[in-house]
Structure formats: structure tokens, C-alpha cells
Amino acid sequence: MPDTTLGINPLNWTTTETYADKSLNKGAVFTDYDGNVIKQVANFTGAYLDKQRGTLKVLDVTAADYPPLLDVFQPGVFHMYDYLFFYQNLKENVKQRIDAFTAVRKLKQAS
């Protein structure tokens, strides 16, 4: 097994180190503990992959503003925020994947 993790940048959907500017971030979504949306922020942060570790890095947020939510994470590790920071991009990608899957199923059923 490799000593690195594998990741993908949710802003440009690549596995390269190419920085994706925050202008590609369609929106962060922050919720309360009941799942109610309390804030949405377009262009929240950019991101790139650290190829050595295979982890996603963000530059436009601080550890002071987004502290670790679990003791296993050090300050500056934003893994618990992935869905929040990139919510709209992830939502769009899920829809595209469902649509592609459904289209293939329809073709198979039609033949």
C-alpha cells in the first residue's frame, strides 16, 4: 500500500497539483446542527492537491476561523469542512453522475 492518500480537487475535478482559484467555487454552505442552512458563500476558497500527501489544501481560510472539530485533527486540517467548503460543486457533480448513470440505464433498457 502507498504511504499517501488519494484525492481529487472538487473545483477542477483533477488529481493534479494545479491550483483552482476560488472563482471556481460555486458555493460553500454552512448549516446548523439540525441541517438548516445558515450561510452560503460563493467563491469561498480555492484549492490544490498536495501530491506528496494526496491531500486537498485550501489557502483562503484560517485555522482560527475553522478550528478542528475532532481531537484527531491538528489546527489547519480542514477535513471535517470538505462538504461545507465545496458543497455546491459537490452537489453539481453528484447530479452529473446521476444523470450520466440514468442515461446509460435508459440506453440499455431501450436496446
Phi and psi restraints in degrees (range 20) as a CNS / XPLOR table:
assign (resid 1 and name C) (resid 2 and name N)
       (resid 2 and name CA) (resid 2 and name C) 1.0 -69.5 20.0 2
assign (resid 2 and name N) (resid 2 and name CA)
       (resid 2 and name C) (resid 3 and name N) 1.0 157.4 20.0 2
assign (resid 2 and name C) (resid 3 and name N)
       (resid 3 and name CA) (resid 3 and name C) 1.0 -85.0 20.0 2
assign (resid 3 and name N) (resid 3 and name CA)
       (resid 3 and name C) (resid 4 and name N) 1.0 1.3 20.0 2
assign (resid 3 and name C) (resid 4 and name N)
       (resid 4 and name CA) (resid 4 and name C) 1.0 -111.9 20.0 2
assign (resid 4 and name N) (resid 4 and name CA)
       (resid 4 and name C) (resid 5 and name N) 1.0 162.0 20.0 2
assign (resid 4 and name C) (resid 5 and name N)
       (resid 5 and name CA) (resid 5 and name C) 1.0 -96.9 20.0 2
assign (resid 5 and name N) (resid 5 and name CA)
       (resid 5 and name C) (resid 6 and name N) 1.0 165.5 20.0 2
assign (resid 5 and name C) (resid 6 and name N)
       (resid 6 and name CA) (resid 6 and name C) 1.0 -109.4 20.0 2
assign (resid 6 and name N) (resid 6 and name CA)
       (resid 6 and name C) (resid 7 and name N) 1.0 140.3 20.0 2
assign (resid 6 and name C) (resid 7 and name N)
       (resid 7 and name CA) (resid 7 and name C) 1.0 -144.6 20.0 2
assign (resid 7 and name N) (resid 7 and name CA)
       (resid 7 and name C) (resid 8 and name N) 1.0 168.3 20.0 2
assign (resid 7 and name C) (resid 8 and name N)
       (resid 8 and name CA) (resid 8 and name C) 1.0 -138.7 20.0 2
assign (resid 8 and name N) (resid 8 and name CA)
       (resid 8 and name C) (resid 9 and name N) 1.0 144.8 20.0 2
assign (resid 8 and name C) (resid 9 and name N)
       (resid 9 and name CA) (resid 9 and name C) 1.0 -83.3 20.0 2
assign (resid 9 and name N) (resid 9 and name CA)
       (resid 9 and name C) (resid 10 and name N) 1.0 118.7 20.0 2
assign (resid 9 and name C) (resid 10 and name N)
       (resid 10 and name CA) (resid 10 and name C) 1.0 -74.5 20.0 2
assign (resid 10 and name N) (resid 10 and name CA)
       (resid 10 and name C) (resid 11 and name N) 1.0 0.5 20.0 2
assign (resid 10 and name C) (resid 11 and name N)
       (resid 11 and name CA) (resid 11 and name C) 1.0 -97.7 20.0 2
assign (resid 11 and name N) (resid 11 and name CA)
       (resid 11 and name C) (resid 12 and name N) 1.0 -32.6 20.0 2
assign (resid 11 and name C) (resid 12 and name N)
       (resid 12 and name CA) (resid 12 and name C) 1.0 -124.2 20.0 2
assign (resid 12 and name N) (resid 12 and name CA)
       (resid 12 and name C) (resid 13 and name N) 1.0 0.2 20.0 2
assign (resid 12 and name C) (resid 13 and name N)
       (resid 13 and name CA) (resid 13 and name C) 1.0 53.2 20.0 2
assign (resid 13 and name N) (resid 13 and name CA)
       (resid 13 and name C) (resid 14 and name N) 1.0 40.3 20.0 2
assign (resid 13 and name C) (resid 14 and name N)
       (resid 14 and name CA) (resid 14 and name C) 1.0 -118.3 20.0 2
assign (resid 14 and name N) (resid 14 and name CA)
       (resid 14 and name C) (resid 15 and name N) 1.0 165.4 20.0 2
assign (resid 14 and name C) (resid 15 and name N)
       (resid 15 and name CA) (resid 15 and name C) 1.0 -109.5 20.0 2
assign (resid 15 and name N) (resid 15 and name CA)
       (resid 15 and name C) (resid 16 and name N) 1.0 21.0 20.0 2
assign (resid 15 and name C) (resid 16 and name N)
       (resid 16 and name CA) (resid 16 and name C) 1.0 -94.0 20.0 2
assign (resid 16 and name N) (resid 16 and name CA)
       (resid 16 and name C) (resid 17 and name N) 1.0 172.9 20.0 2
assign (resid 16 and name C) (resid 17 and name N)
       (resid 17 and name CA) (resid 17 and name C) 1.0 -84.1 20.0 2
assign (resid 17 and name N) (resid 17 and name CA)
       (resid 17 and name C) (resid 18 and name N) 1.0 2.8 20.0 2
assign (resid 17 and name C) (resid 18 and name N)
       (resid 18 and name CA) (resid 18 and name C) 1.0 -58.5 20.0 2
assign (resid 18 and name N) (resid 18 and name CA)
       (resid 18 and name C) (resid 19 and name N) 1.0 124.8 20.0 2
assign (resid 18 and name C) (resid 19 and name N)
       (resid 19 and name CA) (resid 19 and name C) 1.0 -69.2 20.0 2
assign (resid 19 and name N) (resid 19 and name CA)
       (resid 19 and name C) (resid 20 and name N) 1.0 132.0 20.0 2
assign (resid 19 and name C) (resid 20 and name N)
       (resid 20 and name CA) (resid 20 and name C) 1.0 -105.2 20.0 2
assign (resid 20 and name N) (resid 20 and name CA)
       (resid 20 and name C) (resid 21 and name N) 1.0 117.0 20.0 2
assign (resid 20 and name C) (resid 21 and name N)
       (resid 21 and name CA) (resid 21 and name C) 1.0 -63.6 20.0 2
assign (resid 21 and name N) (resid 21 and name CA)
       (resid 21 and name C) (resid 22 and name N) 1.0 154.0 20.0 2
assign (resid 21 and name C) (resid 22 and name N)
       (resid 22 and name CA) (resid 22 and name C) 1.0 -63.1 20.0 2
assign (resid 22 and name N) (resid 22 and name CA)
       (resid 22 and name C) (resid 23 and name N) 1.0 -17.1 20.0 2
assign (resid 22 and name C) (resid 23 and name N)
       (resid 23 and name CA) (resid 23 and name C) 1.0 -63.2 20.0 2
assign (resid 23 and name N) (resid 23 and name CA)
       (resid 23 and name C) (resid 24 and name N) 1.0 -20.0 20.0 2
assign (resid 23 and name C) (resid 24 and name N)
       (resid 24 and name CA) (resid 24 and name C) 1.0 -83.8 20.0 2
assign (resid 24 and name N) (resid 24 and name CA)
       (resid 24 and name C) (resid 25 and name N) 1.0 -9.4 20.0 2
assign (resid 24 and name C) (resid 25 and name N)
       (resid 25 and name CA) (resid 25 and name C) 1.0 -81.3 20.0 2
assign (resid 25 and name N) (resid 25 and name CA)
       (resid 25 and name C) (resid 26 and name N) 1.0 109.5 20.0 2
assign (resid 25 and name C) (resid 26 and name N)
       (resid 26 and name CA) (resid 26 and name C) 1.0 -74.8 20.0 2
assign (resid 26 and name N) (resid 26 and name CA)
       (resid 26 and name C) (resid 27 and name N) 1.0 -12.4 20.0 2
assign (resid 26 and name C) (resid 27 and name N)
       (resid 27 and name CA) (resid 27 and name C) 1.0 150.9 20.0 2
assign (resid 27 and name N) (resid 27 and name CA)
       (resid 27 and name C) (resid 28 and name N) 1.0 129.5 20.0 2
assign (resid 27 and name C) (resid 28 and name N)
       (resid 28 and name CA) (resid 28 and name C) 1.0 -85.6 20.0 2
assign (resid 28 and name N) (resid 28 and name CA)
       (resid 28 and name C) (resid 29 and name N) 1.0 147.7 20.0 2
assign (resid 28 and name C) (resid 29 and name N)
       (resid 29 and name CA) (resid 29 and name C) 1.0 -131.4 20.0 2
assign (resid 29 and name N) (resid 29 and name CA)
       (resid 29 and name C) (resid 30 and name N) 1.0 125.0 20.0 2
assign (resid 29 and name C) (resid 30 and name N)
       (resid 30 and name CA) (resid 30 and name C) 1.0 -113.0 20.0 2
assign (resid 30 and name N) (resid 30 and name CA)
       (resid 30 and name C) (resid 31 and name N) 1.0 135.6 20.0 2
assign (resid 30 and name C) (resid 31 and name N)
       (resid 31 and name CA) (resid 31 and name C) 1.0 -124.2 20.0 2
assign (resid 31 and name N) (resid 31 and name CA)
       (resid 31 and name C) (resid 32 and name N) 1.0 164.5 20.0 2
assign (resid 31 and name C) (resid 32 and name N)
       (resid 32 and name CA) (resid 32 and name C) 1.0 -88.1 20.0 2
assign (resid 32 and name N) (resid 32 and name CA)
       (resid 32 and name C) (resid 33 and name N) 1.0 -176.7 20.0 2
assign (resid 32 and name C) (resid 33 and name N)
       (resid 33 and name CA) (resid 33 and name C) 1.0 -68.2 20.0 2
assign (resid 33 and name N) (resid 33 and name CA)
       (resid 33 and name C) (resid 34 and name N) 1.0 -14.6 20.0 2
assign (resid 33 and name C) (resid 34 and name N)
       (resid 34 and name CA) (resid 34 and name C) 1.0 -93.2 20.0 2
assign (resid 34 and name N) (resid 34 and name CA)
       (resid 34 and name C) (resid 35 and name N) 1.0 -0.4 20.0 2
assign (resid 34 and name C) (resid 35 and name N)
       (resid 35 and name CA) (resid 35 and name C) 1.0 89.5 20.0 2
assign (resid 35 and name N) (resid 35 and name CA)
       (resid 35 and name C) (resid 36 and name N) 1.0 5.4 20.0 2
assign (resid 35 and name C) (resid 36 and name N)
       (resid 36 and name CA) (resid 36 and name C) 1.0 -77.8 20.0 2
assign (resid 36 and name N) (resid 36 and name CA)
       (resid 36 and name C) (resid 37 and name N) 1.0 132.9 20.0 2
assign (resid 36 and name C) (resid 37 and name N)
       (resid 37 and name CA) (resid 37 and name C) 1.0 -69.6 20.0 2
assign (resid 37 and name N) (resid 37 and name CA)
       (resid 37 and name C) (resid 38 and name N) 1.0 125.3 20.0 2
assign (resid 37 and name C) (resid 38 and name N)
       (resid 38 and name CA) (resid 38 and name C) 1.0 -109.1 20.0 2
assign (resid 38 and name N) (resid 38 and name CA)
       (resid 38 and name C) (resid 39 and name N) 1.0 -21.3 20.0 2
assign (resid 38 and name C) (resid 39 and name N)
       (resid 39 and name CA) (resid 39 and name C) 1.0 -160.9 20.0 2
assign (resid 39 and name N) (resid 39 and name CA)
       (resid 39 and name C) (resid 40 and name N) 1.0 139.8 20.0 2
assign (resid 39 and name C) (resid 40 and name N)
       (resid 40 and name CA) (resid 40 and name C) 1.0 -125.7 20.0 2
assign (resid 40 and name N) (resid 40 and name CA)
       (resid 40 and name C) (resid 41 and name N) 1.0 136.8 20.0 2
assign (resid 40 and name C) (resid 41 and name N)
       (resid 41 and name CA) (resid 41 and name C) 1.0 -135.0 20.0 2
assign (resid 41 and name N) (resid 41 and name CA)
       (resid 41 and name C) (resid 42 and name N) 1.0 110.8 20.0 2
assign (resid 41 and name C) (resid 42 and name N)
       (resid 42 and name CA) (resid 42 and name C) 1.0 -72.5 20.0 2
assign (resid 42 and name N) (resid 42 and name CA)
       (resid 42 and name C) (resid 43 and name N) 1.0 152.4 20.0 2
assign (resid 42 and name C) (resid 43 and name N)
       (resid 43 and name CA) (resid 43 and name C) 1.0 55.1 20.0 2
assign (resid 43 and name N) (resid 43 and name CA)
       (resid 43 and name C) (resid 44 and name N) 1.0 40.8 20.0 2
assign (resid 43 and name C) (resid 44 and name N)
       (resid 44 and name CA) (resid 44 and name C) 1.0 -65.0 20.0 2
assign (resid 44 and name N) (resid 44 and name CA)
       (resid 44 and name C) (resid 45 and name N) 1.0 -51.4 20.0 2
assign (resid 44 and name C) (resid 45 and name N)
       (resid 45 and name CA) (resid 45 and name C) 1.0 -156.1 20.0 2
assign (resid 45 and name N) (resid 45 and name CA)
       (resid 45 and name C) (resid 46 and name N) 1.0 151.5 20.0 2
assign (resid 45 and name C) (resid 46 and name N)
       (resid 46 and name CA) (resid 46 and name C) 1.0 -89.2 20.0 2
assign (resid 46 and name N) (resid 46 and name CA)
       (resid 46 and name C) (resid 47 and name N) 1.0 177.5 20.0 2
assign (resid 46 and name C) (resid 47 and name N)
       (resid 47 and name CA) (resid 47 and name C) 1.0 -160.5 20.0 2
assign (resid 47 and name N) (resid 47 and name CA)
       (resid 47 and name C) (resid 48 and name N) 1.0 158.3 20.0 2
assign (resid 47 and name C) (resid 48 and name N)
       (resid 48 and name CA) (resid 48 and name C) 1.0 -148.3 20.0 2
assign (resid 48 and name N) (resid 48 and name CA)
       (resid 48 and name C) (resid 49 and name N) 1.0 162.4 20.0 2
assign (resid 48 and name C) (resid 49 and name N)
       (resid 49 and name CA) (resid 49 and name C) 1.0 -95.0 20.0 2
assign (resid 49 and name N) (resid 49 and name CA)
       (resid 49 and name C) (resid 50 and name N) 1.0 134.3 20.0 2
assign (resid 49 and name C) (resid 50 and name N)
       (resid 50 and name CA) (resid 50 and name C) 1.0 -87.1 20.0 2
assign (resid 50 and name N) (resid 50 and name CA)
       (resid 50 and name C) (resid 51 and name N) 1.0 102.1 20.0 2
assign (resid 50 and name C) (resid 51 and name N)
       (resid 51 and name CA) (resid 51 and name C) 1.0 -62.9 20.0 2
assign (resid 51 and name N) (resid 51 and name CA)
       (resid 51 and name C) (resid 52 and name N) 1.0 -29.8 20.0 2
assign (resid 51 and name C) (resid 52 and name N)
       (resid 52 and name CA) (resid 52 and name C) 1.0 -63.8 20.0 2
assign (resid 52 and name N) (resid 52 and name CA)
       (resid 52 and name C) (resid 53 and name N) 1.0 -40.5 20.0 2
assign (resid 52 and name C) (resid 53 and name N)
       (resid 53 and name CA) (resid 53 and name C) 1.0 -102.8 20.0 2
assign (resid 53 and name N) (resid 53 and name CA)
       (resid 53 and name C) (resid 54 and name N) 1.0 -17.6 20.0 2
assign (resid 53 and name C) (resid 54 and name N)
       (resid 54 and name CA) (resid 54 and name C) 1.0 75.3 20.0 2
assign (resid 54 and name N) (resid 54 and name CA)
       (resid 54 and name C) (resid 55 and name N) 1.0 22.4 20.0 2
assign (resid 54 and name C) (resid 55 and name N)
       (resid 55 and name CA) (resid 55 and name C) 1.0 -109.4 20.0 2
assign (resid 55 and name N) (resid 55 and name CA)
       (resid 55 and name C) (resid 56 and name N) 1.0 154.1 20.0 2
assign (resid 55 and name C) (resid 56 and name N)
       (resid 56 and name CA) (resid 56 and name C) 1.0 -84.1 20.0 2
assign (resid 56 and name N) (resid 56 and name CA)
       (resid 56 and name C) (resid 57 and name N) 1.0 134.4 20.0 2
assign (resid 56 and name C) (resid 57 and name N)
       (resid 57 and name CA) (resid 57 and name C) 1.0 -118.4 20.0 2
assign (resid 57 and name N) (resid 57 and name CA)
       (resid 57 and name C) (resid 58 and name N) 1.0 140.0 20.0 2
assign (resid 57 and name C) (resid 58 and name N)
       (resid 58 and name CA) (resid 58 and name C) 1.0 -118.8 20.0 2
assign (resid 58 and name N) (resid 58 and name CA)
       (resid 58 and name C) (resid 59 and name N) 1.0 148.4 20.0 2
assign (resid 58 and name C) (resid 59 and name N)
       (resid 59 and name CA) (resid 59 and name C) 1.0 -113.6 20.0 2
assign (resid 59 and name N) (resid 59 and name CA)
       (resid 59 and name C) (resid 60 and name N) 1.0 -17.5 20.0 2
assign (resid 59 and name C) (resid 60 and name N)
       (resid 60 and name CA) (resid 60 and name C) 1.0 -101.2 20.0 2
assign (resid 60 and name N) (resid 60 and name CA)
       (resid 60 and name C) (resid 61 and name N) 1.0 16.0 20.0 2
assign (resid 60 and name C) (resid 61 and name N)
       (resid 61 and name CA) (resid 61 and name C) 1.0 -131.2 20.0 2
assign (resid 61 and name N) (resid 61 and name CA)
       (resid 61 and name C) (resid 62 and name N) 1.0 158.1 20.0 2
assign (resid 61 and name C) (resid 62 and name N)
       (resid 62 and name CA) (resid 62 and name C) 1.0 -119.4 20.0 2
assign (resid 62 and name N) (resid 62 and name CA)
       (resid 62 and name C) (resid 63 and name N) 1.0 154.7 20.0 2
assign (resid 62 and name C) (resid 63 and name N)
       (resid 63 and name CA) (resid 63 and name C) 1.0 -64.1 20.0 2
assign (resid 63 and name N) (resid 63 and name CA)
       (resid 63 and name C) (resid 64 and name N) 1.0 -29.5 20.0 2
assign (resid 63 and name C) (resid 64 and name N)
       (resid 64 and name CA) (resid 64 and name C) 1.0 -67.3 20.0 2
assign (resid 64 and name N) (resid 64 and name CA)
       (resid 64 and name C) (resid 65 and name N) 1.0 -37.7 20.0 2
assign (resid 64 and name C) (resid 65 and name N)
       (resid 65 and name CA) (resid 65 and name C) 1.0 -78.8 20.0 2
assign (resid 65 and name N) (resid 65 and name CA)
       (resid 65 and name C) (resid 66 and name N) 1.0 -29.2 20.0 2
assign (resid 65 and name C) (resid 66 and name N)
       (resid 66 and name CA) (resid 66 and name C) 1.0 -132.5 20.0 2
assign (resid 66 and name N) (resid 66 and name CA)
       (resid 66 and name C) (resid 67 and name N) 1.0 78.2 20.0 2
assign (resid 66 and name C) (resid 67 and name N)
       (resid 67 and name CA) (resid 67 and name C) 1.0 -71.0 20.0 2
assign (resid 67 and name N) (resid 67 and name CA)
       (resid 67 and name C) (resid 68 and name N) 1.0 161.6 20.0 2
assign (resid 67 and name C) (resid 68 and name N)
       (resid 68 and name CA) (resid 68 and name C) 1.0 -59.8 20.0 2
assign (resid 68 and name N) (resid 68 and name CA)
       (resid 68 and name C) (resid 69 and name N) 1.0 140.1 20.0 2
assign (resid 68 and name C) (resid 69 and name N)
       (resid 69 and name CA) (resid 69 and name C) 1.0 -93.0 20.0 2
assign (resid 69 and name N) (resid 69 and name CA)
       (resid 69 and name C) (resid 70 and name N) 1.0 -15.7 20.0 2
assign (resid 69 and name C) (resid 70 and name N)
       (resid 70 and name CA) (resid 70 and name C) 1.0 -129.2 20.0 2
assign (resid 70 and name N) (resid 70 and name CA)
       (resid 70 and name C) (resid 71 and name N) 1.0 148.4 20.0 2
assign (resid 70 and name C) (resid 71 and name N)
       (resid 71 and name CA) (resid 71 and name C) 1.0 -63.4 20.0 2
assign (resid 71 and name N) (resid 71 and name CA)
       (resid 71 and name C) (resid 72 and name N) 1.0 -20.4 20.0 2
assign (resid 71 and name C) (resid 72 and name N)
       (resid 72 and name CA) (resid 72 and name C) 1.0 -73.3 20.0 2
assign (resid 72 and name N) (resid 72 and name CA)
       (resid 72 and name C) (resid 73 and name N) 1.0 -14.4 20.0 2
assign (resid 72 and name C) (resid 73 and name N)
       (resid 73 and name CA) (resid 73 and name C) 1.0 -102.8 20.0 2
assign (resid 73 and name N) (resid 73 and name CA)
       (resid 73 and name C) (resid 74 and name N) 1.0 140.3 20.0 2
assign (resid 73 and name C) (resid 74 and name N)
       (resid 74 and name CA) (resid 74 and name C) 1.0 -85.7 20.0 2
assign (resid 74 and name N) (resid 74 and name CA)
       (resid 74 and name C) (resid 75 and name N) 1.0 158.5 20.0 2
assign (resid 74 and name C) (resid 75 and name N)
       (resid 75 and name CA) (resid 75 and name C) 1.0 -54.9 20.0 2
assign (resid 75 and name N) (resid 75 and name CA)
       (resid 75 and name C) (resid 76 and name N) 1.0 136.8 20.0 2
assign (resid 75 and name C) (resid 76 and name N)
       (resid 76 and name CA) (resid 76 and name C) 1.0 94.4 20.0 2
assign (resid 76 and name N) (resid 76 and name CA)
       (resid 76 and name C) (resid 77 and name N) 1.0 -7.1 20.0 2
assign (resid 76 and name C) (resid 77 and name N)
       (resid 77 and name CA) (resid 77 and name C) 1.0 -94.6 20.0 2
assign (resid 77 and name N) (resid 77 and name CA)
       (resid 77 and name C) (resid 78 and name N) 1.0 114.0 20.0 2
assign (resid 77 and name C) (resid 78 and name N)
       (resid 78 and name CA) (resid 78 and name C) 1.0 -104.7 20.0 2
assign (resid 78 and name N) (resid 78 and name CA)
       (resid 78 and name C) (resid 79 and name N) 1.0 21.2 20.0 2
assign (resid 78 and name C) (resid 79 and name N)
       (resid 79 and name CA) (resid 79 and name C) 1.0 -55.3 20.0 2
assign (resid 79 and name N) (resid 79 and name CA)
       (resid 79 and name C) (resid 80 and name N) 1.0 -36.8 20.0 2
assign (resid 79 and name C) (resid 80 and name N)
       (resid 80 and name CA) (resid 80 and name C) 1.0 -69.2 20.0 2
assign (resid 80 and name N) (resid 80 and name CA)
       (resid 80 and name C) (resid 81 and name N) 1.0 -12.1 20.0 2
assign (resid 80 and name C) (resid 81 and name N)
       (resid 81 and name CA) (resid 81 and name C) 1.0 -102.9 20.0 2
assign (resid 81 and name N) (resid 81 and name CA)
       (resid 81 and name C) (resid 82 and name N) 1.0 0.3 20.0 2
assign (resid 81 and name C) (resid 82 and name N)
       (resid 82 and name CA) (resid 82 and name C) 1.0 -50.5 20.0 2
assign (resid 82 and name N) (resid 82 and name CA)
       (resid 82 and name C) (resid 83 and name N) 1.0 -51.8 20.0 2
assign (resid 82 and name C) (resid 83 and name N)
       (resid 83 and name CA) (resid 83 and name C) 1.0 -63.5 20.0 2
assign (resid 83 and name N) (resid 83 and name CA)
       (resid 83 and name C) (resid 84 and name N) 1.0 -38.6 20.0 2
assign (resid 83 and name C) (resid 84 and name N)
       (resid 84 and name CA) (resid 84 and name C) 1.0 -68.0 20.0 2
assign (resid 84 and name N) (resid 84 and name CA)
       (resid 84 and name C) (resid 85 and name N) 1.0 -47.7 20.0 2
assign (resid 84 and name C) (resid 85 and name N)
       (resid 85 and name CA) (resid 85 and name C) 1.0 -65.1 20.0 2
assign (resid 85 and name N) (resid 85 and name CA)
       (resid 85 and name C) (resid 86 and name N) 1.0 -31.9 20.0 2
assign (resid 85 and name C) (resid 86 and name N)
       (resid 86 and name CA) (resid 86 and name C) 1.0 -122.3 20.0 2
assign (resid 86 and name N) (resid 86 and name CA)
       (resid 86 and name C) (resid 87 and name N) 1.0 26.2 20.0 2
assign (resid 86 and name C) (resid 87 and name N)
       (resid 87 and name CA) (resid 87 and name C) 1.0 -53.3 20.0 2
assign (resid 87 and name N) (resid 87 and name CA)
       (resid 87 and name C) (resid 88 and name N) 1.0 -52.8 20.0 2
assign (resid 87 and name C) (resid 88 and name N)
       (resid 88 and name CA) (resid 88 and name C) 1.0 -66.5 20.0 2
assign (resid 88 and name N) (resid 88 and name CA)
       (resid 88 and name C) (resid 89 and name N) 1.0 -36.4 20.0 2
assign (resid 88 and name C) (resid 89 and name N)
       (resid 89 and name CA) (resid 89 and name C) 1.0 -66.0 20.0 2
assign (resid 89 and name N) (resid 89 and name CA)
       (resid 89 and name C) (resid 90 and name N) 1.0 -41.7 20.0 2
assign (resid 89 and name C) (resid 90 and name N)
       (resid 90 and name CA) (resid 90 and name C) 1.0 -65.9 20.0 2
assign (resid 90 and name N) (resid 90 and name CA)
       (resid 90 and name C) (resid 91 and name N) 1.0 -42.8 20.0 2
assign (resid 90 and name C) (resid 91 and name N)
       (resid 91 and name CA) (resid 91 and name C) 1.0 -59.3 20.0 2
assign (resid 91 and name N) (resid 91 and name CA)
       (resid 91 and name C) (resid 92 and name N) 1.0 -45.7 20.0 2
assign (resid 91 and name C) (resid 92 and name N)
       (resid 92 and name CA) (resid 92 and name C) 1.0 -62.4 20.0 2
assign (resid 92 and name N) (resid 92 and name CA)
       (resid 92 and name C) (resid 93 and name N) 1.0 -42.1 20.0 2
assign (resid 92 and name C) (resid 93 and name N)
       (resid 93 and name CA) (resid 93 and name C) 1.0 -65.3 20.0 2
assign (resid 93 and name N) (resid 93 and name CA)
       (resid 93 and name C) (resid 94 and name N) 1.0 -40.2 20.0 2
assign (resid 93 and name C) (resid 94 and name N)
       (resid 94 and name CA) (resid 94 and name C) 1.0 -61.9 20.0 2
assign (resid 94 and name N) (resid 94 and name CA)
       (resid 94 and name C) (resid 95 and name N) 1.0 -43.4 20.0 2
assign (resid 94 and name C) (resid 95 and name N)
       (resid 95 and name CA) (resid 95 and name C) 1.0 -61.8 20.0 2
assign (resid 95 and name N) (resid 95 and name CA)
       (resid 95 and name C) (resid 96 and name N) 1.0 -43.8 20.0 2
assign (resid 95 and name C) (resid 96 and name N)
       (resid 96 and name CA) (resid 96 and name C) 1.0 -61.1 20.0 2
assign (resid 96 and name N) (resid 96 and name CA)
       (resid 96 and name C) (resid 97 and name N) 1.0 -40.7 20.0 2
assign (resid 96 and name C) (resid 97 and name N)
       (resid 97 and name CA) (resid 97 and name C) 1.0 -68.0 20.0 2
assign (resid 97 and name N) (resid 97 and name CA)
       (resid 97 and name C) (resid 98 and name N) 1.0 -41.2 20.0 2
assign (resid 97 and name C) (resid 98 and name N)
       (resid 98 and name CA) (resid 98 and name C) 1.0 -64.6 20.0 2
assign (resid 98 and name N) (resid 98 and name CA)
       (resid 98 and name C) (resid 99 and name N) 1.0 -44.7 20.0 2
assign (resid 98 and name C) (resid 99 and name N)
       (resid 99 and name CA) (resid 99 and name C) 1.0 -60.9 20.0 2
assign (resid 99 and name N) (resid 99 and name CA)
       (resid 99 and name C) (resid 100 and name N) 1.0 -42.2 20.0 2
assign (resid 99 and name C) (resid 100 and name N)
       (resid 100 and name CA) (resid 100 and name C) 1.0 -65.4 20.0 2
assign (resid 100 and name N) (resid 100 and name CA)
       (resid 100 and name C) (resid 101 and name N) 1.0 -42.9 20.0 2
assign (resid 100 and name C) (resid 101 and name N)
       (resid 101 and name CA) (resid 101 and name C) 1.0 -62.6 20.0 2
assign (resid 101 and name N) (resid 101 and name CA)
       (resid 101 and name C) (resid 102 and name N) 1.0 -45.1 20.0 2
assign (resid 101 and name C) (resid 102 and name N)
       (resid 102 and name CA) (resid 102 and name C) 1.0 -63.5 20.0 2
assign (resid 102 and name N) (resid 102 and name CA)
       (resid 102 and name C) (resid 103 and name N) 1.0 -40.5 20.0 2
assign (resid 102 and name C) (resid 103 and name N)
       (resid 103 and name CA) (resid 103 and name C) 1.0 -62.9 20.0 2
assign (resid 103 and name N) (resid 103 and name CA)
       (resid 103 and name C) (resid 104 and name N) 1.0 -42.2 20.0 2
assign (resid 103 and name C) (resid 104 and name N)
       (resid 104 and name CA) (resid 104 and name C) 1.0 -64.5 20.0 2
assign (resid 104 and name N) (resid 104 and name CA)
       (resid 104 and name C) (resid 105 and name N) 1.0 -42.0 20.0 2
assign (resid 104 and name C) (resid 105 and name N)
       (resid 105 and name CA) (resid 105 and name C) 1.0 -61.9 20.0 2
assign (resid 105 and name N) (resid 105 and name CA)
       (resid 105 and name C) (resid 106 and name N) 1.0 -41.5 20.0 2
assign (resid 105 and name C) (resid 106 and name N)
       (resid 106 and name CA) (resid 106 and name C) 1.0 -64.3 20.0 2
assign (resid 106 and name N) (resid 106 and name CA)
       (resid 106 and name C) (resid 107 and name N) 1.0 -40.9 20.0 2
assign (resid 106 and name C) (resid 107 and name N)
       (resid 107 and name CA) (resid 107 and name C) 1.0 -62.7 20.0 2
assign (resid 107 and name N) (resid 107 and name CA)
       (resid 107 and name C) (resid 108 and name N) 1.0 -43.6 20.0 2
assign (resid 107 and name C) (resid 108 and name N)
       (resid 108 and name CA) (resid 108 and name C) 1.0 -65.1 20.0 2
assign (resid 108 and name N) (resid 108 and name CA)
       (resid 108 and name C) (resid 109 and name N) 1.0 -39.3 20.0 2
assign (resid 108 and name C) (resid 109 and name N)
       (resid 109 and name CA) (resid 109 and name C) 1.0 -69.6 20.0 2
assign (resid 109 and name N) (resid 109 and name CA)
       (resid 109 and name C) (resid 110 and name N) 1.0 -31.8 20.0 2
assign (resid 109 and name C) (resid 110 and name N)
       (resid 110 and name CA) (resid 110 and name C) 1.0 -75.5 20.0 2
assign (resid 110 and name N) (resid 110 and name CA)
       (resid 110 and name C) (resid 111 and name N) 1.0 -23.3 20.0 2
